[in-house]
Amino acid sequence: MFIGIVLTVFAYLLGSISFAVVVSRAMDLPDPRSYGSGNPGSTNVLRTGSKKAAALTLLGDALKGFIAVFLVICIGKTFAVPQWTIPASALFVFLGHLFPVFHGFKGGKGVATAAGVTFALSWKLGAILLTIWLIVALGFKISSLAALIAAAGLMIGAFIFFGNSLLSWVLIMMTLLLIWRHKENISRLFCGQESEIKKTEN
């Protein structure tokens, strides 16, 4: 029980590291919460014109989701970790990204972190959802639309890959939170006003 609680707390703290903010500070770029959509995520960081900063943000946010869950899976093979620890860590690293204690509880939308969590749980499901995201993103050039369609795929894939389990319901909860964080994007999509992914120079 104690190990499970420690790993869950660690997952939340790891999720609370906003790589959009960290990378922007390290590369002397504006705080991502001060321009564009105000969202501390890779898509908004890309608006600075720095592909490198956006890529590092995306990688960092995805890796923290992957590490939080993969660490629990590895430790669980050696120690008596409660079964609820994996879904709890998946949920709390995601909540950390959405509501980071290190950044005034104002975080991102959770797409990259959810992707990292999914890959840690099942690389096959992760690959399927990534493929869906790429097809939609390249076809429509709208990041939010790709994220929402991939999220819908996660809701279906959760039960296909993990059955009617606590983990599946946690993934459903994460998906609903992700969709809620995209509510403004959804409104703009219906109005035909959602911005496209733009090319940058560096």
C-alpha positions in Angstrom: 0.0 0.0 0.0 2.8 2.5 1.0 4.7 1.8 -2.3 1.5 2.3 -4.3 0.8 5.7 -2.6 4.4 6.8 -3.1 4.4 5.9 -6.8 1.1 7.7 -7.3 2.3 10.9 -5.6 5.5 10.7 -7.7 3.4 10.4 -10.8 1.5 13.5 -10.0 4.7 15.5 -9.2 6.3 14.3 -12.4 3.1 15.2 -14.4 3.3 18.7 -12.8 6.5 19.5 -14.6 5.4 21.7 -17.5 7.9 21.1 -20.3 6.4 24.0 -22.3 7.4 26.3 -19.5 10.7 24.6 -18.8 11.9 24.4 -22.4 10.8 28.0 -23.1 12.8 29.3 -20.2 15.8 27.3 -21.1 15.7 28.5 -24.7 14.9 32.1 -23.7 11.5 32.1 -25.3 8.3 33.8 -24.0 6.3 32.0 -21.4 3.8 29.9 -23.5 1.0 31.0 -21.1 1.5 34.6 -22.2 0.7 34.3 -26.0 -1.4 32.5 -28.5 -3.9 30.2 -26.9 -2.2 30.6 -23.5 -1.9 26.8 -23.4 1.4 25.4 -22.1 1.7 22.8 -24.8 3.8 22.0 -27.9 1.3 23.4 -30.4 1.3 26.8 -28.7 5.1 26.7 -28.3 5.3 26.1 -32.1 3.8 29.6 -32.5 7.2 31.1 -31.4 8.6 29.7 -34.7 10.9 27.2 -32.9 10.3 23.7 -34.1 13.0 22.5 -31.7 11.3 24.0 -28.7 8.0 22.5 -29.7 9.5 19.1 -30.3 11.3 19.1 -26.9 8.0 20.1 -25.3 6.1 17.3 -27.0 8.8 14.8 -26.1 9.0 15.8 -22.5 5.3 15.8 -21.9 5.0 12.4 -23.5 7.9 10.9 -21.7 6.6 11.9 -18.3 3.4 10.0 -19.0 5.4 7.0 -20.2 7.9 7.0 -17.3 5.2 7.3 -14.6 3.4 4.2 -15.8 6.3 2.2 -17.0 8.1 2.6 -13.7 5.1 1.2 -11.8 4.9 -1.8 -14.2 8.6 -2.5 -13.7 8.5 -2.1 -9.9 5.4 -4.3 -9.8 7.3 -7.2 -11.2 9.7 -7.1 -8.2 7.6 -5.8 -5.3 4.1 -6.4 -4.1 2.6 -3.3 -5.6 -1.3 -3.1 -5.4 -3.1 -3.6 -8.7 -4.7 -0.2 -8.5 -1.3 1.5 -8.7 -1.0 1.3 -12.5 -4.3 3.0 -13.2 -3.8 5.5 -10.3 -0.4 6.5 -11.7 -1.8 6.8 -15.2 -4.5 9.1 -13.9 -2.4 11.2 -11.6 0.4 11.9 -14.0 -2.3 13.1 -16.4 -3.9 15.2 -13.6 -0.5 16.6 -12.8 -0.2 17.9 -16.3 -3.6 19.4 -16.3 -3.3 20.9 -12.8 0.4 21.2 -12.0 1.3 22.1 -8.5 4.5 23.7 -9.7 2.7 26.1 -12.0 -0.3 27.4 -10.1 -2.5 24.4 -11.1 -2.8 25.9 -14.7 -1.6 23.2 -17.1 -2.0 22.0 -20.6 -4.6 19.9 -22.3 -2.9 16.5 -21.8 -2.6 15.1 -25.4 1.1 14.2 -25.3 1.0 13.0 -21.7 -2.0 10.8 -22.5 -0.1 9.4 -25.5 2.9 8.6 -23.2 0.6 6.8 -20.8 -1.0 4.8 -23.6 2.3 3.7 -25.0 3.5 2.5 -21.6 0.3 0.4 -21.2 0.3 -1.0 -24.7 2.6 0.0 -27.5 0.1 -1.5 -30.0 -2.7 0.7 -28.9 -0.4 3.7 -28.7 0.8 3.0 -32.3 -2.8 2.8 -33.6 -3.8 6.1 -31.9 -0.6 7.8 -33.1 -1.4 6.7 -36.7 -4.9 8.0 -36.4 -3.6 11.3 -35.1 -1.0 11.6 -37.9 -3.6 10.8 -40.6 -6.0 13.5 -39.3 -3.3 16.1 -38.6 -1.7 15.7 -42.0 -5.1 15.5 -43.8 -6.8 18.5 -42.1 -3.8 20.4 -40.6 -5.8 20.9 -37.4 -4.1 19.6 -34.2 -7.1 19.8 -32.0 -9.3 17.8 -34.4 -6.6 15.1 -34.6 -6.4 15.0 -30.8 -10.1 14.7 -30.4 -10.5 11.9 -32.9 -7.6 10.0 -31.4 -9.2 10.5 -28.0 -12.4 8.9 -29.3 -10.2 6.0 -30.4 -8.8 5.6 -26.9 -12.3 5.3 -25.5 -13.0 2.4 -27.8 -9.5 0.9 -27.6 -9.4 0.9 -23.8 -12.1 -1.8 -23.6 -10.7 -3.7 -26.6 -7.3 -4.0 -25.0 -8.0 -4.0 -21.3 -11.6 -5.2 -21.0 -14.0 -3.9 -18.5 -11.4 -3.1 -15.9 -10.5 -0.2 -13.6 -7.7 0.7 -16.0 -10.2 1.1 -18.9 -12.5 3.3 -16.8 -9.5 5.5 -15.8 -8.6 5.9 -19.5 -12.2 6.9 -20.2 -12.0 9.5 -17.4 -8.7 10.8 -18.8 -10.3 11.0 -22.3 -13.3 12.9 -21.0 -11.0 15.4 -19.2 -9.0 15.8 -22.4 -12.2 16.5 -24.3 -13.3 19.0 -21.6 -9.9 20.8 -21.9 -10.6 21.1 -25.6 -14.1 22.7 -25.2 -13.0 26.0 -26.7 -11.4 24.2 -29.6 -14.6 22.3 -30.2 -16.6 25.5 -30.3 -14.2 26.9 -32.9 -14.3 23.7 -34.9 -18.1 24.0 -35.2 -17.8 27.6 -36.2 -15.0 26.8 -38.7 -12.6 29.1 -36.9 -10.1 26.7 -35.5 -6.5 27.5 -36.6 -4.4 25.2 -38.6 -1.0 23.8 -37.9 1.4 26.3 -39.5 4.9 25.7 -40.8 7.8 27.5 -39.1 11.2 28.5 -40.3 13.4 26.9 -37.7 
